[in-house]
Structure formats: structure tokens, C-alpha cells
Amino acid sequence: MSEQQLFFLVPIGSVLALLFAFIQVRKVLGFSEGSEIMRKISASVRKGANAYLKRQYTGVAMFFVAMFVILGIMAFFKLLTPFVPFAFITGGFFSGLSGFIGMKIATSANARTAQASSESLNRGLRVAFSSGTVMGFTVVGLGLLDLSIWFFLLKYIFYANLAAEPAEQIRRISSAMLTFGMGASSMALFARVGGGIFTKAADVGADLVGKVEAGIPEDDPRNPAVIADNVGDNVGDVAGMGADLYESYVGSIVATMALAVSAGYNFGGAVVPMLMATVGTVASLIGTFFVRCGEKADQKSLLGALRKGTYISSAIIILASYPVIYFSLDCAHYPERIGIYFAVLSGLLAGVLIGFFTEYYTSDHYNPTKNLAAASLTGPATIIIGGISLGMLSTLLPVIIVSASVLTSFFVSGGAANFSYGLYGVGISAVGMLSTLGITLATDAYGPVADNAGGIAEMSHLPHEVRERTDALDSLGNTTAATGKGFAIGSAALTALALIVAYIDEINIHDPSFVLNLEITNPPVLIGLFVGVMLPFLFSSMTMSAVGRAAQNIVKEVRRQFKEIKGLMEGTAEADYATCVDICTRGAQKEMILPALTGIISPIIVGLVLGVNGVAGMLAGATASGFVLAVMMANSGGAWDNAKKHIESGKLGGKGSDPHKAAVVGDTVGDPFKDTSGPSINILIKLLSMVSIVFAAFILRFSLFK
């Protein structure tokens, strides 16, 4: 079978993933939603989430229309190909659609998970995990569908007349497809930032006033912010995460496709990352059938259940990768085939290791989080210091792992003999890292469903053992969410490196006579490096401040209701949930604009002032600092959250104790760390590169610094 015939396995893989997602939807909806009050609470969460996304997508649509016009003008003046504006729109559409579908099933699965947990822990896990698989396989299915449609149109219709020049054909194809990566990244940044601000403003407000000031349990129906908190889990941790990982997935693939031309692999090299993703889809599908657990509600048994599915998927990819590479690449490149196979394995291994060490630093099954929980015995200050310290320490191993993966994939792919071969190997290692995304995202996305299920169990007064089961699932969800963020952040570092090379290639394509000077002593490069290092910190400051301002409004509103609504604290009056949802929605919509625009405008401004060399420095600086900062924030936040849950399980005084109150303060600091700023940084560093590539010709022509 030729590589051109193998390509048609990609759309088949996308259909298979989407069909499996549909089957899982039917499976989840077949479970009972429980009592009338459970259905009512679930409907309130669903209504709030739908209202938020409708408002968010309306606002983001205006941005996409404006960008479509700008890109269309650039295409008219031949600064871009005419397909670029349309590719940008489809990338954003599919990214948003991934998050929307995930949110719809998550808001339908929350009450069903609570009801299933009243029957058994394993049944609760199956419902929540099945809803997560809908998200996982929707993301990979839509990603492969978008990729295969554009590749087919460009290869077999629009550029078919260039068949005698395969390198030029693939160059044009990959250049156009990089733009739908920009669309996906733009949508993901708006979704992650906006959803993150919403969910953490509600969470922080509910915890500070409800748990600390009023001393009422988490998810107590007397808390006016409780519905907003549950809505936030879905719009931030599900819809935002779906758009985020869709962007990571397609970004790693199109970046590697762009490197295939300079490596001389042409059609076969461009198809390999898509085929690897298809193999990963099938492997992930098989792995989902092995996720089972017993009734022992502890981290060890639940982690073992999820690990089994992930490890089986990884083993299948190890076995299937080499045949894909062997039959896809041209025979003239036989010596590099085995090297590219090992590059895939290095990325896959790096992903597994990052996941394991993320789990080690964030799960209360291990000492770091247990020790962090013990720091609460001496108050909020020590647990905050301990959490920041833990996050900083946790960056060491991911940096070593990613560095080792880059070196390994570069040299085994033939980088010593041919620099371009090595860079292609680095790109394909990022694809390897994300090859199990179907099941990795499933283990991640089920967490917010379990969190919502716990809230519904509390608000509908289900027996205590039900809340114990949902808390066990939720605690594991914090760990798997941190693991999913680790995968996304690690792949972002590898993908960003590939995109920097793609940017340099794009400059050479537009102006072959332009001489790049990327030495660190070149002032534009050095200044660009400083600007790039600063950008993730500036971005994080904006998003953290946004959460703080929105949370202040929620705190004021919750305090007002406790004071003014007679009988609320006694449970004889009902809280005004809708006002808190509306405050979070308006705050998130307003606050997400500036951070998102910073990621889009910065490369253009730097390019116009410092030229293309300055942009290259900026991309390098943002990738280095952004990777480390994102890991630190995600792991600190995950550890704070699980330290709180460790105490709530009955350790160190349990719920309501002084250590518990200190841990709640730590968790409120960690919330925007792990769910707003941290996960958004990995989108930022790729978006910077995507925008730089798309506007390369514009910067070349109009830069003040030549």
C-alpha cells in the first residue's frame, strides 16, 4: 500500500473516533438521572453553562470575522494564499465545537454519575469516564477530520497541478494548514481564559465565604455561588480544556507536516504524523475497555484502573508505529525510518514520564502533597509557601525529560548528519507524546463530571457514602487533570520548537535572499528574548488579576445574600443562584479580551519594531519561560487542591478544622494557578508562533528594523 493510499486511513480514523463518541453519548444518556431534585440541579447547571457559552461564542465570533477580513486583505495583496482565511475559520470552529460537545455531555452526565455512585464506585467511575471518552474522542475525531479534509482539498484539488513538484506542493499545503492551527489556538485561548476566569471566580468566592467565613460544607445549597461553581467546572475545565487540547493535538501535527519539506520527506513525511494520530485513536479506543475498578475508594485503586487503560494504549502504539513509518516514508530514506520510530517512542515515553511525575507531585497518595497538607497545621501562610515551593521543585524533572526527548529524537532521526532530519524527529516526538490523547483526555475530562456529581450529591442530600465515592473520583480527577495539563504543556514545548523552525522556513520562502542572524549577541534577538521571557509572566498577571477581580464581585454578592435573604442560613429560604452565574459570565467575558489579544498582537508589534530576528528571539524566550511557568503553576494548584481533599478525608482534623481552613485558602490561591493561568500559557506559546508564521510576509515587508 502506497503512502497516498495510507492517507485515506486518516478520515476513516476520524469517523471511527466520532462514531465511538456517539455510542458513548447514547450509553451515558441511558443511565438514570436520579430523583427530581437531582434532575432540577443538573438542569440549572446545564442552563447556566449553555448561557455562558452562547455569550462567549457570540463575542468570539466577532473577533473571527474581523480576523477573516484582515487575512482576506493580506491574501488579496498576495501576502498569504487565498485559502488561509478559510483555514483560520475552520480551525477556530472545530476547536470551539470540541469544547461545546464536551460541555453538553458533561452537564448531562453529572446527575447520572451521582446516581450511579449511589449504586457502586465502579458504576460511578464508568459513567463519569464514559462522559470523558466523549470529549476525548470528539477532540481527536474532529481534529483528524479537519486535517484530512484540508489535506485532501489542497493536495488533490487545488494543488493537483503541482504533482510534478512534490516538495513545492507539500510546502504550500503545510503553509495553509498552519493557519487553521492559528484559528484553533485563538479559539482555545479565548475558551481557556474566559472559562478559567468564570470557574475560578465562582470557586474562590464560594470557598472563601461559604467554607471559611460561614463554615458551611462544600456544595451546600445555602451557598449562592454553588451553582455558578458547578457551571464553572463545565465551561472552564471541560469546554475550555476541550478547545485547548484540540489546539495542542492539531498544532503538533501541522508543525511536523511543515518540517517534512525541509527534511526531504515530502508527501510521506507529511502523512506520517496524521497516520500516527490515527493509530493512537484506535489504541486509545481499545484502552478504554480496560478501565475498571473495585469498591475500594482510594487513590491507589482508582489510579491503577486508569493507568491500565493508558498503558495498554501506549503498548499498542509502540507495536503499530514502526509499520506506519516503514510504509509511509520513501524507500530512499530507509536509514532514517528506525530513527523516526525511536523519536516517536521518545515522545511517548516523555509523555508517560511527565504524567507519572505530575501525579507524584499532585496526588495525596504520595509524600509531596501529604507534606503540603501537614503544612496547614501552622496556618495559611505556610501552606501557601509550601505549595509554591512544591511547584517550583516540580519543574526540574519535566525540563530534564523534555530536554532528553528533544536530544534523543533529534539525534536518532539523523540530526547529526542532516539538521532538518533531526528537527523533523523533534516534531514527530510531539505527535508521539499526544498520540494517546483520546484516552488521556478521557481520564482528564471525567474529573469535572465527578466534581459536579459530588455537588449534586451534597445538594440533594444523598447518603454519606455516595459523597465519599464522588469525592474519591473527584480527588483522582484533580490528579488526572494535572496529568493532562502536563501532557499539553510538554507537547507545547516540543511543538513550539518545531514551529520556530517552521517560522524560519517561512521567512526563507518569502524572501530567500534574507539573511537571518540569530546569534544571541545580535541586539534584536537579545531584546526579543527578553520580551519573550516576560510575556508568559505578563499574561499570567493579567489572568490572575482577572480572576481576583471577578472573585471579589462574587464574594460581595454571596455576603450580601447571606446578610439580606432572611432564612437563607437556616435553610428555609432559597439563594439567588442566577445572579452569581450572571456576575461570573459578565466578568469572564470582559476580562478575557486583553490577555487573549496580547497573544495575538505581541508577535506583530515585536516584528514591526525588531524585525524577523527579534521575533525569533521572542519565540525562544516565551517557549522557555512559558514551559517552566506553566508546569509550576499547574502542579502547585493541583497539589493545593488535593492537600485540601486529603484533610477533608478525615486527616489532620478533617473538615471545619483550622488546618482545613488554611488548606482552603491555599486551594483558592491554587485555583487560578492550575485552571486559568497555567493551562493557558501552553496555548500562548504556540499561538505566538502561529501568528508569527502567518504574518511573516507582512513583517518582512513593513518591519522598521531590517
PABA-793908 format. One record per residue (C-alpha): x, y, z negated. Coordinates in steps of 0.2 Angstrom, whole numbers, always signed. Each point is the difference from the previous one (the first is absolute). Layout:
       X       Y       Z
       X       Y       Z
...
***
This chain:
       X       Y       Z
      +0      +0      +0
      +7     +17      +5
      +1     +15     -11
     -13      +8     +10
     -12     -14      -3
      +5      +0     -19
      -6     +18      -1
     -18      -6      +2
      +1      -9     -16
      +0     +17      -9
     -18      +5      +4
      -5     -18      -4
      +8      +2     -17
      -9     +16      -3
     -17      -8      +4
      +4     -14     -11
      +5     +12     -15
     -16     +10      +3
     -11     -16      +1
      +7      -6     -16
      -3     +17      -8
     -18      -1      +6
      -2     -18      -7
      +7      +6     -17
     -13     +15      +0
     -14     -13      +2
      +7     -11     -14
      +2     +15     -12
     -18      +6      +4
      -7     -17      -4
      +4      +1     -18
     -12      +8     -13
      +1     +18      -5
      -6      -4     -17
     -14      +9     -10
      -9     +15      +5
     +11     +12     -10
     +15      -8      +8
      -7      +3     +17
      -5     +18      -5
     +18      +4      -6
      +8      -8     +16
     -12     +11     +11
      +5     +16      -9
     +18      -4      +3
      -3      -4     +18
     -10     +16      +3
     +14     +10      -8
     +13      -8     +11
     -10      +2     +16
      -3     +18      -4
     +18      +4      -3
      +7      -9     +16
     -14      +9     +11
      +7     +16      -6
     +18      -5      +1
      -2      -7     +18
      -9     +16      +5
     +14     +11      -5
     +13     -11      +7
      -9      -1     +16
      +2     +19      +3
     +19      -2      -3
      +1     -14     +13
     -10     +10     +13
     +12     +14      -3
     +15     -11      +2
      -8      -8     +16
      -1     +17      +8
     +18      +4      -5
      +7     -16      +7
     -11      +2     +15
      +8     +17      +3
     +18      -7      -2
      -5     -14     +12
      -6     +13     +13
     +17      +8      -1
      +8     -17      +2
      +8      +0     -17
     -10     -16      -3
      -8     -14     +10
     -19      +2      +3
      -3     -15     -10
      +7      +7     -16
     -15     +10      -6
     -12     -15      +2
     +13     -12      -9
      +0     +12     -14
     -19      +0      -2
      -1     -19      +1
     +14      -2     -13
      -9     +11     -13
     -17      -8      +4
      +5     -18      -3
     +10      +5     -16
     -16      +9      -7
     -11     -15      +6
     +11     -12     -10
      -2     +10     -16
     -19      +2      +3
      -3     -19      +3
     +10      -4     -16
      -9     +13     -10
     -17      -7      +6
      +3     -18      -5
      +9      +5     -17
     -16     +10      -5
     -10     -15      +4
     +11     -12      -9
      +2      +9     -17
     -17      -6      -8
      +2     -17      +8
     +17      -2      -7
      -7      +4     -18
     -14     -12      +2
     +12     -14      +7
     +12      +3     -15
     -15      -3     -12
      +0     -18      +8
     +19      -3      +0
     +17      +9      +2
      +4     -10     +16
     -17      +5      +8
      +3     +18      -5
     +18      -1      +8
      -8      -8     +16
     -12     +14      +3
     +12     +14      -4
     +14      -8     +11
     -12      -3     +14
      -5     +18      +0
     +18      +4      +1
      +3     -12     +15
     -13     +11      +9
     +11     +15      -2
     +16     -10      +4
      -6      -8     +16
      -9     +16      +6
     +16      +9      -1
     +11     -12      +9
     -15      -4     +12
      -3     +18      +5
     +19      +3      +1
      +3     -14     +12
     -15      +5     +10
      +5     +18      +2
     +18      -5      +4
      -6     -13     +13
     -12     +11      +9
     +12     +14      +2
     +14     -11      +5
     -11      -9     +13
      -7     +17      +7
     +18      +8      +2
      +9     -16      +6
     -13      -7     +12
     -10     +15      +6
      +8     +17      -2
     +19      -5      +2
      -2     -16     +10
      +8      +9     +15
     +16      +1     -10
      +2     -19      -1
     +16      +1      +9
      +7     +10     -14
      -4      -9     -16
     +11     +10     -11
      -8     +17      +6
     -18      -9      -2
      +3      -5     -18
      +8     +17      -4
     -16      +9      +5
     -11     -13      -8
      +9      +1     -17
      +1     +19      +1
     -19      +2      +2
      -4     -13     -13
     +11      +9     -13
     -13     +13      +1
     -14     -11      -6
     +12      -4     -15
      -1     +19      -3
     -19      +0      +0
      +0     -15     -12
     +12      +9     -11
      -9     +16      +0
     -17      -9      -5
      +9     -10     -13
      +8     +15      -8
     -17      +9      -1
      -8     -16      -7
     +13      -4     -13
      +2     +18      -6
     -19      +4      +0
      -5     -17      -7
     +14      +1     -13
      -4     +17      -6
     -19      -6      -2
      +4     -16      -9
     +13      +7     -12
      -9     +16      -5
     -15     -11      -5
     +11     -13      -8
     +10     +13     -10
     -16     +10      -5
      -9     -16      -6
     +14      -7     -10
      +6     +16      -8
     -18      +6      -6
      -8     -17      -2
     +13     -11      -7
     +11     +12      -9
     -11     +14      -6
     -17      -9      -1
      +7     -17      -5
     -12      -9     +11
      +5     -16     +10
      +6      +0     +18
     -15      +0     +13
     -12      +5     -14
     -16      +6      +9
      -1     +15     -12
     +16      +7      +9
      -6     +12     +14
     +15      -4     +10
      -2     -19      +0
      -8      -1     +17
     +12     +12      +8
     +14     -10      -7
      -7     -16      +8
      -4     +10     +16
     +19      +5      +0
      +6     -18      -1
      -8      -2     +17
      +4     +16      +9
     +18      +0      -6
      +6     -17      -3
     -10      -9     +14
      -4     +13     +14
     +16      +9      -3
     +10     -15      -2
      -8      -8     +16
      +5     +15     +11
     +17      +0      -8
      +5     -18      +3
      -8      +1     +18
     +12     +14      +3
     +15     -10      -7
      -5     -15     +10
      -1      +8     +17
     +14     +12      -4
     +13     -14      -2
      -6      -8     +16
      +0     +15     +11
     +17      +6      -7
      +8     -17      +4
      -8      +0     +18
      +8     +17      +3
     +17      -8      -4
      -2     -14     +12
      +5     +11     +15
     +17      +6      -7
      +4     -18      -5
      -4      -6     +17
     -13     -12      -5
     -14      +9     +10
     -17      -9      +1
      +5     -15     -11
      +7     +11     -13
     -15     +11      +0
     -12     -16      -2
     +10      -8     -14
      -6     +11     -14
     -18      -1      +6
      +2     -19      +1
      +8      -1     -17
     -15     +10      -7
     -12     -13      +8
      +9     -14      -8
      +0      +8     -17
     -19      +2      +2
      -3     -18      +3
     +12      -4     -15
      -9     +12     -11
     -16      -8      +5
      +6     -17      -5
      +7      +6     -16
     -17      +7      -6
      -7     -17      -2
     +13      -4     -14
      -5     +14     -12
      -8      -9     -15
      +1      +1     -18
      -6      -9     -16
      -9      +8     -15
     +16      +6      -9
      -2     +19      +1
     +18      +5      -1
     +12      +8     +12
     +11     -15      +2
     -14     -11      +7
      -8     +13     +11
     +17      +6      +7
      +4     -18      +4
     -17      -2     +10
      +4     +15     +10
     +19      -4      +2
      -5     -17      +7
     -10      +8     +15
     +14     +13      +3
     +14     -13      +0
      -9     -12     +11
      -3     +14     +13
     +19      +5      -1
      +5     -19      +3
     -11      -1     +15
      +8     +16      +7
     +18      -7      -3
      -5     -15     +10
      -9      +9     +15
     +11     +15      +2
     +14      -8     +10
     -11      -8     +14
      -8     +17      +2
     +17      +9      +2
      +7     -14     +11
     -14      +0     +13
      -2     +19      +0
     +17      +7      +3
      +9      -2     +16
     +12     -15      +2
     +15     +12      +3
      -2      +5     -18
      +2     -18      -7
     +14      +5     -13
     -11     +13      -8
     -15     -11      -2
      +5      -8     -16
      +7     +16      -6
     -17      +9      +2
      -8     -15      -8
     +11      +2     -16
      -4     +19      +1
     -19      -5      -2
      +4     -11     -14
     +11     +13      -9
     -15     +12      +1
     -12     -13      -6
     +11      -5     -14
      +3     +19      -5
     -19      +2      -1
      -2     -15     -11
     +14      +6     -11
      -7     +17      -2
     -16      -7      -4
      +7     -11     -13
     +10     +14      -9
     -15     +12      +2
     -10     -13     -10
     +14      -2     -12
      +1     +18      -5
     -19      +3      +0
      -8     -16      -6
      -3      -2     -19
      +5     -18      +2
     +18      +6      +0
     +11     +10     -13
      +1     +17      +9
     -19      +4      -2
      -1      -9     -17
     +14     +11      -6
      -8     +15      +7
     -16      -4      -9
     +10      -1     -16
      +6     +17      +3
     -18      +6      -3
      +2      -4     -19
      +9     +17      -2
     -12     +10     +11
      -3      +7     +17
     +17      +8      +2
     +10     -16      -1
     -11     -10     +11
      +1     +14     +13
     +19      +0      -1
      +0     -19      +1
     -11      +0     +15
     +11     +12     +10
     +16      -9      -5
      -8     -16      +5
      -4      +7     +17
     +17      +7      +3
      +8     -16      -5
     -12     -10     +12
      +7      +9     +15
     +17      -9      -1
      -5     -17      +6
     -11      +6     +15
     +14     +11      +6
     +12     -14      +0
     -12     -12      +8
      -5     +12     +14
     +18      +5      +3
      +5     -19      +0
     -14      -3     +13
      +5     +14     +11
     +18      -6      +0
      -4     -18      +3
     -13      +3     +13
     +12     +12      +9
     +15     -11      +1
      -9     -17      +3
      -9      +8     +15
     +16      +4      +8
      +3     +18      -6
     +19      -2      -1
      +1      -3     +18
     -15     +11      +6
      -7     +14     -12
     -17      -1      +9
      -2     -19      -3
      +3      +4     -19
     -13     +14      -1
     -12     -11      +9
      +3     -13     -14
      -3     +13     -13
     -17      +4      +8
      -5     -19      +1
      +5      -2     -18
     -14     +13      -5
     -12     -10     +10
      +5     -16      -9
      -2      +9     -17
     -18      +4      +5
      -4     -16      +9
     -10      -7     -14
     -10     +16      -2
     -17      -9      +2
      +2      -9     -16
     +11     +13      -9
     -13     +13      +3
     -14     -12      -6
      +9      -3     -16
      +2     +19      -2
     -18      +5      +5
      -9     -11     -11
      +7      +9     -16
     -12     +15      +2
     -15     -12      +2
      +5      -8     -16
      +2     +17      -8
     -18      +5      +5
      -6     -17      -5
      +6      +3     -18
      -8     +17      +0
     -17      -8      +5
      +2     -13     -13
      +3     +13     -13
     -14     +11      +6
     -13     -14      +2
      +5      -8     -17
      +5     -17      +6
      +7     -12     -13
     +18      +4      -6
      +8     -15      +9
      -5      +7     +16
      +9     +16      -3
     +15     -10      -6
      +0      -9     +17
      -2     +16     +10
     +14      +8     -10
     +12     -14      +4
      -4      +2     +18
      +2     +19      -1
     +16      -1      -9
      +7     -12     +13
      -7     +12     +13
     +11     +14      -7
     +15     -11      +3
      -5      -6     +17
      -4     +18      +5
     +18      +5      -5
      +6     -14     +10
      -9      +5     +15
      +6     +18      -2
     +18      -8      -1
      -3      -8     +16
      -6     +16      +8
     +14     +10      -7
     +14     -13      +5
      -7      -1     +18
      -1     +19      +1
     +19      +1      -4
      +4     -12     +14
     -13      +7     +12
      +6     +18      -3
     +18      -5      +4
      -7      -8     +17
     -10     +16      +3
     +15     +11      -2
      +9     -10     +13
     -16      +1     +11
      +1     +19      -3
     +18      +1      +6
      -5     -10     +16
     -14     +11      +3
     +11     +15      +0
     +12      -9     +13
     -15      -4     +11
      -6     +18      +1
     +17      +8      +2
     +14     -13      +4
     +13     +14      +0
      -3      +5     -18
     +14      -4     -11
      -6      -5     -18
     +12      +4     -14
      -6      -9     -15
     +16      +2     -11
      -4      +4     -18
     +11     +15      +2
     -10      +8     +14
     -10     +14     -10
     -17      -4      +8
      +1     -18      -4
      +6      +4     -18
     -14     +13      -3
     -13     -12      +8
      +6     -14     -12
      -3     +12     -15
     -17      +4      +7
      -4     -18      +2
      +5      -5     -17
     -11     +14      -7
     -16      -4     +10
      -5     -16     -10
      +2     +10     -16
     -10     +15      +7
     -14     -12      +6
      -1      -9     -16
      -1     +17     -10
     -14      +5     +11
     -10     -16      -2
      +4      -2     -19
      -6     +18      -2
     -16      -3     +10
      -4     -15     -11
      +3     +11     -16
     -11     +14      +6
     -14     -12      +5
      +1     -10     -16
      -1     +17     -10
     -17      +3      +8
      -6     -18      -4
      +6      +2     -18
     -10     +16      -2
     -15      -8      +7
      +0     -15     -10
      +3     +10     -16
     -15     +11      +5
     -11     -14      +2
      +5      -8     -16
      -4     +17      -9
     -16      +5      +9
      -9     -16      +5
      -9      -5     -17
      +0     -18      -3
     +14      -4     +12
     +12      -7     -13
     -14      -9      -9
      -4      -9     +17
     -18      +7      +0
      +3     +12     +15
      +8      -3     +17
     +16      +9      +6
      +0     +10     +16
     +11     -11     +10
      -3      +9     +17
      +8     +16      -6
     +16      -8      -4
      +0      -9     +17
      -3     +16      +9
     +14      +9     -10
     +13     -13      +5
      -6      +0     +18
      +1     +19      +2
     +17      +0      -9
      +8     -14     +10
      -6      +8     +17
      +7     +17      -4
     +16      -7      -8
      +5     -12     +13
      +3     +12     +14
     +16      +9      -5
     +10     -16      -4
      -6      -9     +16
      +4     +15     +11
     +18      +1      -8
      +4     -17      +8
      -6      +6     +17
      +7     +17      +1
     +17      -2      -9
      +9      -9     +15
      -6     +13     +12
      +6     +15     -10
     +17      -9      -4
      +2      -4     +18
      -4     +18      +6
     +12      +7     -12
     +14     -13      -1
      -2      -9     +16
      +0     -19      +3
     +15      -3     -10
      -8      +8     -15
     -15     -11      +2
     +10     -15      +0
      +8      +5     -17
     -17      +4      -7
      -6     -18      +5
     +15      -8      -8
      -2     +10     -16
     -19      -3      -2
      +2     -18      +3
     +13      -2     -13
      -8     +10     -14
     -17      -5      +5
      +3     -18      -1
      +8      +1     -18
     -13     +12      -6
     -15     -10      +6
      +7     -16      -8
      +3      +9     -17
     -17      +8      +0
     -10     -16      +5
      +9     -11     -13
      -1     +13     -14
     -19      +1      +3
      -3     -18      +1
     +10      -4     -16
      -9     +14     -10
     -17      -7      +6
      +4     -18      -5
      +8      +5     -16
     -17      +8      -5
      -9     -16      +5
     +13     -10     -10
      -5      +9     -15
     -19      -1      +4
      +2     -19      +1
      +2      +1     -19
     +19      +3      -2
      +8     +14     -10
     -17      +5      -9
     -11      -2     +15
     -13     +12      +7
      -3     +16     -10
     +16      -1      -9
     +13     +14      +0
     +12     -10     +11
     -15      -3     +12
      -3     +19      +1
     +18      +3      +3
      -1     -13     +14
     -15      +9      +8
     +10     +16      +1
     +14      -9      +8
     -12      -8     +12
      -8     +17      +5
     +18      +6      +4
      +3     -16     +10
     -17      +1     +10
      +5     +13     +12
     +18      -7      +1
      -6     -17      +6
     -16      +4      +9
      +2     +17      +8
     +18      +7      +2
     +10     -17      +0
      -9      -9     +14
      -2     +16     +10
     +19      +3      +2
      +2     -16     +11
     -12      +7     +12
      +8     +17      -1
     +17      -6      +5
      -7      -9     +15
     -11     +14      +5
     +15     +12      +0
      +8     -12     +13
     -15      -2     +11
      -3     +18      +1
     +18      +3      +4
      -1     -12     +14
     -16      +7      +8
      +6     +18      -1
     +18      -4      +6
      -2      +8     +17
      -8     +15      -8
     +14      +2     -13
     +13      -2     +14
      -7     +14     +10
      -5     +13     -13
     +13      -3     -14
      +9     +16      -6
     +15     -11      -4
      +7      -9     +15
***
